[in-house]
Amino acid sequence: MRPFHLIAALIVLGLEIAVLVRAMLRPHREPAARLAWVILIVVAPIVGAALYLLLGETRLRRRRVGRAIDEHLPRPPADEEAEAKLRSSAHYAPFALARTVNRLEPSGGNSATATSDSNAAIDSMVADVDAAKSTVHVCTYIWLDDTNGLKMKEALIRAAGRGVAVRALADALGSRRFVDSSHWRDMRATGVEARIALPIGNPVRALLRGRLDLRNHRKSLIVDNRIAWCGSQNLADPEFRIKPRFAPWVDLMTRWEGPIARQWQFLFVSDWMAEGGEDLSSCICDSAGERDRPGTIIAQAIGTGPTMPYDAMPSCFAELIHSAREELVVTTPYFVPDEQLLYAFLSAARRGVRTILVFPKRNDSRFVSAASRSYYDDLVEAGAQVHDFRPGLLHAKTMIVDRKIGLIGSANLDRRSFELNFENNILFADEGLAAEIRDLQDRFIAQSDPVTDAEVERFTIVQRLAQNFCGMMSPIL
């Protein structure tokens, strides 16, 4: 071997070893993910090392320092009465863990209603914007120029026109067509302060600065610091014309009034300032509606993302599952759990908790669909009831435990939501709201096919190989 070739080989080997060591030492990664990367780097040295450098690190652009901003933002005041009530209940642990995520306390005095009609939800959101008196803040992952997307655009323009402070955040990738369109320019020209979340710019330079697939997947609307919308609904029609083959998109939104709106505001302000917006701390400190307590629901906001110091979202899901004593019902479009979440589901079913999981029969991601089915055998064997929703893509993300407490928001039960996306959910304790969402879940179940032992056994060897391969690769992709 010529000296030049030897030197080049040694350099490549040194780089591979450096990447391998980095993959093994990277903090906040579960053993399965670390092992998968190590195997890929060893088996396919150049390709594996390159993929790790591109996809293995949750690096954000230096300008987006969301975690640092969170640390210095004020928090809404604690609610001692809500805290005392939760401490005496059997479901206190999930709220205690949620507190460690954003240092937001459970707050009582809230009211909420739920709807699974996407068009009705958008119409109600537009009505709230039309009634706004001081501020309107909206954050979305996907914004389309269809009927519902343009309804919200026009409502925001009307609000800005009558002097309301209107601020809008849209993800650069999920809303790429909208933010590049004349509709976005129209909003900005008429007084709406519109910003792009996690802008991409030059793709090559973006890859060098951080990952392209770290996205703001949050969905929220806050009106006058007293009304908050939470759920899975993007600003789009249920026909979802960019992926009509999987339509309709079936979502679930909740409309909240009360102190929880200020916690929802906290998450929006954090995102807004992280993207270069002005300091909106005063919105969080605004106590104008502090005495307005229209209900009895205890609620707590949870905002997670790749800047978190630990696997916050799956840990919160798992803690809620472990608290179940009688019943656990979950709907999600994307089910690719990590180990702690999978074992939580299995142990719940095995200890006699009625465990029901509802997934879409047709998924817009073939990889996720195959990976999800790789867990069917274990779930069904443990006693969980798995259902495949027929009519369209069930996009609602809900978890109800013992018909008493629940979690609803933007986060899916997959590794993308756990590690790569900024997500927002509300954890709540209230039998009335839990019953309302359970009724909607029962509607989904009634439109689903149960997955039986016989159906799982009918998977061919080729199907099982594909499913298990996708499941095995999920810690990487």
N, C-alpha and C positions, 0 to 999 in steps of 0.2 A: 504494500500500500504506500502510495506517495505521501510525503510529509503533509502536503496540503489537504489531502483526503483524510489523513489521520487527525489533523487539527480540526477539520470541519466535523468529523464524527464525534470527537471529544466535546466540541461545543454543543452539538445537538444533544448528546448524552447528558451533558451538564444541565442544559435547559430542561430536558425531560425530568431529570431528578429534582430540579428546583420546583417545577410545576407539581410533581408527585408529592413532594414534601408539603407544598402549600395546600394541596387538596387534603392531605392527612391532618394538617394542623388547623385548618380553617375552623373557627369557633361557630357555635350555634348550628351545627349540622348533625342530623341523626346518623348513627352508624351505617344504616342501609345506604344512604345517599353518599356517604364518604367511601364506602366499599365499592359502589357502582362506578364512581369516578376513578378510583384507583385501578380497577379492572380495565376500564376503557383506556386509560392512559398507558397501561402496561401492554395491553393487547394491540392497540393501534397508536403507537407512540406519537407520531407527528399529528395525526388527525385528532387523537384524544386530547393532547396537550393544547392544540389550537381551540378545540371546542370548549375546553375548560376555561381558557382565558377569555373566551367570548361569552360563555353562558354559565360558567361555574361560580361566578362571584356576583353578589347582589350589590354592584357598585352603582351609585347615583352620581349625577353631575354635581360638581362641587358647589354650584350655585344653589342647589336645592338642599337646604340644611333643615329639613322639616323637624327632625328630632331635637335639634338645638333650639328651634323656635318653640316647640312644645314645652320644653323645660322652663322657659321664661314667661309663658303666657299665664295670666291669672286663671283660677278655677272658680266656677260657681260655688256658692257656699254649701257646706255639708248639711244634711237633713237628719238630725239626731232621732227624730221620731221614726223615720223610715228605717234607719239603721237598727233601732231597738226592735222594731217589728220583724225585720229579717232575721235578727239574731235568735229570735225565739221560734223560728220556723225550721223545717227540715231541709230547706233549700238555700241556706245561707252561703255555703261554700262557693258556688259560682259567682256570686256578687263580690265576695271577698277577693277572689282571684282577679276578677275584672277590674277591681280598684288599682291593681298593680300595673295595669296596661297604660292608662293615661292619667292616673291619679284623679279620676272623676268618681264622686261618691253617689250611691243610690239616692234618688230623689223621689219623694212622694207627691201626691196632689195632681197627678197627670190624668188626662183622659185620652182615649184613642179609639179609632174605628178602623176596620180593615175592609179592603175590597180587592177582588180578583178580576174585575173588569177593567182592562187597561184603558179603554177609551173613557170610561166614567172617571177613573182616577185622574187622567190628564185634564178632563173638564173641571174636576174639583180643584186641582192644583191651579189651573188658569183662573178660576173664580177667586181663589185666595190671593193670587197675584193682583187681580183687578181690584180687590178690596184693600190692598196694602196701603199703609199711610206713611211709613218711614223707610223701611229697608226690605229688599228682596235679595236673597242669596241663593243661587242654584249651582249645583255641581253634578255633572253627569259623565258617564263613560262614553255612551253612544248618543249622538244627536243627529237625527236624519232630517232631510228637507221634505218630509212627508206631511200628512195632515196634522198629526199630533206634534211633530217637531216644529212646524210653522205656527201652530196655535200658541205654543209656549214663546216662540220668538216674538210674535205680535203682542202677546200679553206683556212681555218684558219691555218692549218699546213703548207701549201705552203707559206703563208704570213710570218709566223714566221721563216720559213727556209731562206727567203731572207732578214732577219734582221728587219722586221716590228715588232713593239711592239704590240702584240695581247693579249687582255684580254677578257675573256668570263665569264658571270654570268648565271647560270641556277638555277631555283627554285628547292629546295630539294624535294618537293612533286610532282610538275608537271612533272619534268624531272628525277624522281627517278630511272627509269630503265637505262637511259642514263648515269647518273653520277656514277652509280654502275657498268658500263660496261667497257670493254677493250677500247672502243672508247674514253672515258674520259681520261683514263690512257695514251692512245696514244698521245692525244693532249698535256698533261702535259709533257710527255717525249720528245716531239719534240719542246718545247719552248713556247707553248701557256700557258699563265697564266690563269688558269681556277679555278674559285671559285664557291662554292655552296651558293646560297642565302637562308637565313633562314633555316640552317640545323636543322634536327630534333633530330638525335642521339637516345638516349634511350627515348621511347615514354612516359614512366611514369614520368621520370625526366623532360622531355620537358613540360608535362602538368602542373607540379608544377611550372615551371619557366614562362610559358606563354602558349598561345593557339597554338595548332597545325595548325589550319586553317587560321592563319594570313600569307598570301602568297605574294610573289613578282610576280605580274601578268603583269609586264611591258614587252614591246616588243620593242626593239630598236637596231639599228645598226648605228654606227657613224664611218666614214672613213676619216682619215686625217683632222679631225676637220672642215670639210667643206661639207660633205655629210651626211645626216641623213635619216634614214628610219623610218616611223611611221605608225602604223595601227594595225590590229588584227591578223596578220599572225604569228603562231608559226613555229618553225623549224620542219615541218612535211609535209607529202604529204596530198593533199586534201582528199584522201581516208581514212585517219585517222584510221589506222588499229587497234588501241586499242578500237575504237568504230565504227566499220564499218557499223553497222545497220543504223546509222544516216548520213552516207556520201552521197555526198561529203560535206566537210566543205567549205563554200563559204566565202572567206575573201576579204578584200580590204586593199591594202598597198599604201602608198604615198612615193615618193622619193623626198627629199628636198635638195636644195643647197642654201647656203647663211648664214647669221648670225644666223638663227634659229638652226643651227648645234651646236653652242656653248651652247645654252640653253639646247639642248638635251644632250650635253656632261655634263652639270652641274648635271642633274638627274642621269646619269650613275656614275659619280664620287662620288656623295652622296651615292649611293648604294654600290659601290665598297669599299669605305672607311668604311662604316658601317659594312661590312663583313670582316674587318681586312686587307683590301688591303692597299697598300702604298698611300701616299698623292699625288693626281693627280691634285692639284689646278692649276698647270702650264698649264694644258690642257685647262682650262677655260679661263686663262689669255692670252693664245697664240693669238697674234694679226696678225699672218702671213696672214690670209685670211680676215682681217677686211675690206679691201677695195674691196673685191670680192663680188659684189652685182649683181648677174646674173638675177634678176627679179624685180617685183614690188609688190609681195605679202607681206602683213603685217601679221606676225605670232607671236604667244606667246605660250611657253611651260607651261603645267600645270602638276605638279607631286603631287599626293595625296597618302594618306595612313593612317593607324590607329594612327600614331603619330601626325596627324593634330589637331590643337586646336579647329576646328569647322568642320561642315559637308561640306567640301570644294567642293567636286565634284558635289553632287546634287545641291548645291547652284549655281555653275557655269552653269550647265545644265539649271536650272530653270531661271536664269537671261537671258540666250540666248533665251529661249522659250518666255519669257516676251517681248523680243525685237522684236519679229516677228510681221509684219504688214500685210503681204499678204499670205505667204506660209511657212509651217514648215514640213519638211520631215525627218523621223527618221527610221533607221534600227538598230536592236539590237537583239541578240539571247536570252537575258534574261531580262524580263521586270517585275520587282517587285519594283515599285516606292515607295518612302516615300511620306508623305502627301504633302510637298511643291511641289514636282515634279508632282504628280498626279493632283493637283489643277492647276498647271501651264498649263498642257496639256488641261485640261477641259476648263479653261478660254480662252485659245487661240482659241479652236474650237468654243466656244460660242460667241466670239466677231468677228467671221467671218473670221478668219485666216484659210486658207485651210490646214488642219492638217492631215497628212498621216503617219501612223505607220505600219511598216512591220516587222513581227516576223516569225520565222520558224514554219511551220505546225507541224513538228515532232521535239520534243526537247529531248536532252539527259538527262534532269532532269525532272522527272515526277512532282516533287514538284513545280519547277519553272513554268512548263507548266500549271499546275492547278492554281497556284497563278496568273499567267498572265491573264488567262481567267476570273478570278474573276473581272477584271476591264473592260472587253469587254462591258458589258451592259452600264456602265456609259459613256465610251468613245463614243460608237456609238450613244447613246441618245444625247450627247452633240454636235454631228455633225462631230466627227473625222472619218476619213476613215481608218479602220483597215484591214490589209491584212495578210494572212497566206501564206508564201513562200513554194512552193511545192517541188522543186528538191532535197533539202538536208537541212543541218543545216546552215541557214544564220548566219554567224559568224561576218559579217562586222558591225562595230559600227560607225555609221555616223549620223550627224545632220546638215542639211542645212537650213538656214533661209533666206527667201526672195531672194534666188539665189544670195546672196551677201557675206554672212559670214557662217562659219561652224566650226564644231568640229569633229575631228577624232582621234582615238587612241585605247587604250586597254580597256577602262572602259565600262562596261555594265550598263544598267539602272536598277540595282538591288542592294539590300542592302549589298551584299557581296563586290561589287566594291566600294560602298559608305563608308563602315565601316571597312572592314577586309583586303582588298587587297591594295598593293602598285600599283598604276596605273599611266600611262603617256598618255597625250593627247596634241594635238596641236589645238589651237584656231586660226582661220585665217580670213582675210578679203580680198577677191579677187573674182570678178565675173567670171573670166576665170576658176579658179580651182573649184569654186562652181558649174559652169555649167558642168564641166567634171564629178564631183561626182554625180550631179543630173542625168546625162545621165545613169550612172551605177545604180543609184537608180531606174530609170524608167525601166531598164532591170529587176531588181528584182521584181518590181511591176507587170510587164507583165507576170512573171512566178508565180504569186500569186493568191490566191482565196480571193475575198472581203468578209469580215465578215458583214453580213446583220442583220437587226433586226430579221428577221425570223429565221436565224441560231442561234442567241443568245437565242431566245425563245424556241428553240428545246432542249436546255440543260435540262436534267431531274432533278428532285429534288435531286437525289443522286449525280449527277454531280455538281449541284450548292452547295450542302453541302460540298463536297470535295474541290471545288474551293475556296469557302469562308473560309473554315477552313485553307487551305494553305495560303491564303492571310492574314488571321488574325494572323497566327503563324509566318509570315515572319519577324516581328520585332525581334523575338527570334532566328530564324534559318537562 
